[in-house]
Amino acid sequence: MTALPHPTATTATTAQAATTHTTAQAAPHTAGTRTLLTAGALAGPLFAALALGQAATREGFDLTRHPLSALSTGSLGWLQIANFLLSGALFTAGAVGLRRSLRGTPGGTWAPRLLLASGLGTIAAGLFTMDPAGGFPAGTPDGAPQTLSWHAAAHLAAGSLAFTALIAACYVLGRHYRRTGDRRRALLSRVAGTALLLGNGWAMGGGPAGTLTLAVGALTAMLWASAAAAHHRRTA
């Protein structure tokens, strides 16, 4: 006669099998989330390195007179166009990873959505280029162009979307970190958002060296967004 399994042993075996199945399902999800957050962590440093490298080496470019977007013009403009497209795509991927990582936490809905909007705006800024102006690229007449092309207008609109969403994302991340007790990251998030808010406002108001303040603010916020993605990758 075959002995029947003890009910307790059967329950334990079933529970162990369920746990193993859940763990097996969670492993690929966690790995995918980390991959997406790695993309977000690379976006800001990549954009900063490529943009500043071009700003330092391209003939006629002056960061106190020309916005980083002007690097999309001229024979080497494809480098900055690619920078916009790749960085935007990486931020978009990072936003998906951040949504998974922050799900159910304060700010866990809107911070990823805003970062996603900023990434898409960055991609659009790469698809539509500025008009040559202010003596750049070399040989371009000084001053603003007499008329604004449709693609330059689209670029400005895309940039406004990217910057506004990124500012808001920094503040929402600040709220998230404050609510979860991370005061240092809460403060840094607000500083990054304020840097872009003030830098962009100074530039739009026609302040001296406004393109420089805009670049500092934009790069600060982008680098902080990437730092946040890197932080959540470590805890994913």
C-alpha positions as CSV (number, residue, x, y, z in Angstrom):
1,M,0.0,0.0,0.0
2,T,1.4,3.4,-1.0
3,A,1.5,6.0,1.8
4,L,-0.4,9.2,1.2
5,P,1.7,12.4,1.5
6,H,1.3,14.3,4.7
7,P,-0.9,17.4,4.2
8,T,1.7,19.7,5.8
9,A,4.4,18.4,3.5
10,T,2.2,18.8,0.4
11,T,1.4,22.4,1.4
12,A,5.1,23.2,2.0
13,T,6.0,21.7,-1.4
14,T,3.3,23.7,-3.1
15,A,4.4,26.9,-1.4
16,Q,8.0,26.3,-2.3
17,A,7.1,25.7,-6.0
18,A,5.0,28.9,-6.0
19,T,7.9,30.9,-4.5
20,T,10.4,29.4,-7.1
21,H,8.0,30.3,-9.9
22,T,7.5,33.9,-8.6
23,T,11.3,34.3,-8.2
24,A,11.9,33.0,-11.8
25,Q,9.4,35.5,-13.1
26,A,10.8,38.4,-11.1
27,A,14.4,37.9,-12.2
28,P,13.9,38.8,-15.9
29,H,11.7,41.8,-14.8
30,T,14.4,43.0,-12.4
31,A,17.1,42.6,-15.1
32,G,15.0,44.4,-17.6
33,T,14.4,47.3,-15.2
34,R,18.1,47.6,-14.5
35,T,18.9,47.7,-18.2
36,L,16.4,50.5,-18.7
37,L,17.7,52.5,-15.8
38,T,21.2,52.0,-17.1
39,A,20.1,53.6,-20.3
40,G,18.8,56.6,-18.3
41,A,22.0,56.8,-16.3
42,L,24.0,57.1,-19.5
43,A,21.8,59.7,-21.2
44,G,22.9,62.8,-19.3
45,P,26.7,62.1,-19.3
46,L,26.6,61.2,-23.0
47,F,24.8,64.3,-24.0
48,A,27.1,66.5,-21.9
49,A,30.3,64.9,-23.1
50,L,29.4,65.1,-26.8
51,A,27.9,68.6,-26.6
52,L,30.8,70.1,-24.6
53,G,33.3,68.3,-26.8
54,Q,31.9,69.9,-29.9
55,A,31.5,73.3,-28.2
56,A,35.2,73.3,-27.4
57,T,36.4,72.2,-30.8
58,R,34.1,73.5,-33.5
59,E,35.3,76.6,-35.3
60,G,33.4,79.7,-34.5
61,F,31.3,78.3,-31.7
62,D,31.1,80.5,-28.6
63,L,29.0,79.1,-25.7
64,T,28.3,82.6,-24.4
65,R,26.7,83.5,-27.7
66,H,25.4,80.3,-29.2
67,P,23.1,77.6,-27.7
68,L,24.2,74.0,-27.8
69,S,21.4,73.4,-30.3
70,A,23.3,75.5,-32.8
71,L,25.8,72.6,-33.0
72,S,23.1,70.8,-35.1
73,T,23.9,73.1,-38.0
74,G,26.7,73.0,-40.5
75,S,28.6,70.1,-42.0
76,L,29.2,68.5,-38.6
77,G,25.7,69.1,-37.4
78,W,24.9,65.4,-37.7
79,L,26.9,64.8,-34.6
80,Q,24.7,66.9,-32.4
81,I,21.6,65.7,-34.2
82,A,22.7,62.1,-33.3
83,N,23.4,63.3,-29.7
84,F,19.8,64.6,-29.4
85,L,18.3,61.4,-30.8
86,L,20.4,59.0,-28.8
87,S,20.2,60.9,-25.5
88,G,16.5,61.3,-25.9
89,A,16.0,57.6,-26.6
90,L,18.1,56.7,-23.5
91,F,16.1,59.1,-21.3
92,T,12.9,57.6,-22.7
93,A,14.1,54.1,-21.8
94,G,15.2,55.4,-18.4
95,A,11.7,56.8,-17.8
96,V,10.2,53.3,-18.3
97,G,12.7,51.8,-15.9
98,L,11.9,54.6,-13.4
99,R,8.2,53.9,-13.7
100,R,8.8,50.3,-12.7
101,S,11.2,51.2,-9.9
102,L,9.0,53.9,-8.3
103,R,5.6,52.2,-8.8
104,G,3.4,52.7,-5.7
105,T,5.7,55.4,-4.2
106,P,5.1,59.2,-3.8
107,G,5.8,60.8,-7.2
108,G,6.1,57.4,-8.8
109,T,3.5,58.2,-11.5
110,W,4.4,61.6,-12.6
111,A,8.2,61.7,-12.3
112,P,8.6,58.9,-15.0
113,R,5.9,60.5,-17.2
114,L,7.6,63.9,-17.1
115,L,11.0,62.3,-17.8
116,L,9.4,60.4,-20.7
117,A,8.0,63.7,-22.1
118,S,11.4,65.3,-21.8
119,G,13.1,62.4,-23.6
120,L,10.6,62.6,-26.4
121,G,11.1,66.4,-26.6
122,T,14.8,65.8,-26.9
123,I,14.3,63.4,-29.8
124,A,12.1,65.9,-31.5
125,A,14.7,68.6,-31.0
126,G,17.1,66.4,-32.9
127,L,14.6,65.8,-35.8
128,F,14.1,69.6,-36.3
129,T,17.2,71.8,-36.4
130,M,17.8,75.4,-35.7
131,D,18.6,78.0,-38.3
132,P,22.3,79.1,-38.6
133,A,22.7,82.4,-36.8
134,G,25.0,84.6,-34.9
135,G,28.0,83.8,-37.1
136,F,27.8,80.1,-36.6
137,P,28.6,77.9,-38.4
138,A,31.6,79.8,-39.6
139,G,30.7,82.0,-42.5
140,T,27.1,82.6,-41.3
141,P,26.2,86.3,-41.1
142,D,26.2,87.7,-37.6
143,G,22.8,88.3,-35.9
144,A,19.5,86.5,-36.0
145,P,18.0,85.2,-39.3
146,Q,15.5,87.5,-41.0
147,T,12.8,84.8,-40.9
148,L,12.3,81.7,-38.7
149,S,12.1,78.5,-40.7
150,W,9.4,75.9,-39.8
151,H,12.0,73.4,-38.6
152,A,13.6,76.0,-36.3
153,A,10.1,76.8,-34.8
154,A,9.5,73.1,-34.3
155,H,12.9,72.8,-32.6
156,L,12.1,75.7,-30.2
157,A,8.7,74.0,-29.4
158,A,10.4,70.7,-28.8
159,G,13.0,72.3,-26.6
160,S,10.3,74.0,-24.6
161,L,8.6,70.7,-24.0
162,A,11.9,69.0,-23.0
163,F,12.9,71.7,-20.6
164,T,9.5,72.2,-19.0
165,A,9.0,68.5,-18.4
166,L,12.6,68.1,-17.1
167,I,12.2,70.9,-14.6
168,A,8.9,69.5,-13.4
169,A,10.4,66.0,-13.2
170,C,13.2,67.3,-11.0
171,Y,10.7,68.9,-8.6
172,V,8.5,65.7,-8.5
173,L,11.6,63.6,-7.8
174,G,12.4,66.1,-5.0
175,R,8.9,65.4,-3.5
176,H,9.5,61.7,-3.8
177,Y,12.8,61.8,-2.0
178,R,11.4,64.1,0.7
179,R,8.5,61.8,1.3
180,T,10.8,58.8,1.5
181,G,13.2,60.5,3.9
182,D,16.1,61.1,1.6
183,R,16.7,64.8,2.3
184,R,19.9,65.1,0.4
185,R,18.5,63.8,-2.8
186,A,15.4,65.9,-2.3
187,L,17.5,69.0,-2.1
188,L,19.7,68.1,-5.1
189,S,16.5,67.5,-7.1
190,R,15.2,70.9,-6.4
191,V,18.6,72.5,-7.0
192,A,18.8,70.8,-10.5
193,G,15.3,71.9,-11.4
194,T,15.9,75.4,-10.2
195,A,19.1,75.6,-12.2
196,L,17.3,74.9,-15.4
197,L,14.4,77.1,-14.5
198,L,16.6,80.1,-13.9
199,G,19.0,79.3,-16.7
200,N,16.3,79.0,-19.2
201,G,14.4,82.1,-17.9
202,W,17.6,84.2,-18.1
203,A,18.2,83.1,-21.6
204,M,14.6,83.7,-22.8
205,G,14.7,87.1,-21.1
206,G,17.7,88.1,-23.2
207,G,20.2,88.2,-20.3
208,P,23.9,88.5,-21.0
209,A,25.5,85.1,-21.7
210,G,22.0,83.6,-21.6
211,T,23.1,80.7,-23.8
212,L,25.7,79.8,-21.2
213,T,23.3,79.9,-18.3
214,L,20.9,77.8,-20.3
215,A,23.6,75.2,-21.0
216,V,24.6,75.1,-17.4
217,G,21.0,74.7,-16.3
218,A,20.1,72.1,-18.9
219,L,23.2,70.0,-18.3
220,T,22.8,70.1,-14.5
221,A,19.2,68.9,-14.7
222,M,20.0,66.2,-17.3
223,L,23.0,64.9,-15.2
224,W,20.8,64.8,-12.1
225,A,18.1,62.9,-13.9
226,S,20.7,60.4,-14.9
227,A,22.1,60.3,-11.4
228,A,18.6,59.5,-10.1
229,A,18.3,56.6,-12.6
230,A,21.7,55.3,-11.5
231,H,20.5,55.4,-7.9
232,H,17.4,53.5,-8.5
233,R,19.3,51.0,-10.7
234,R,21.3,50.1,-7.6
235,T,18.2,49.5,-5.6
236,A,16.1,47.7,-8.3
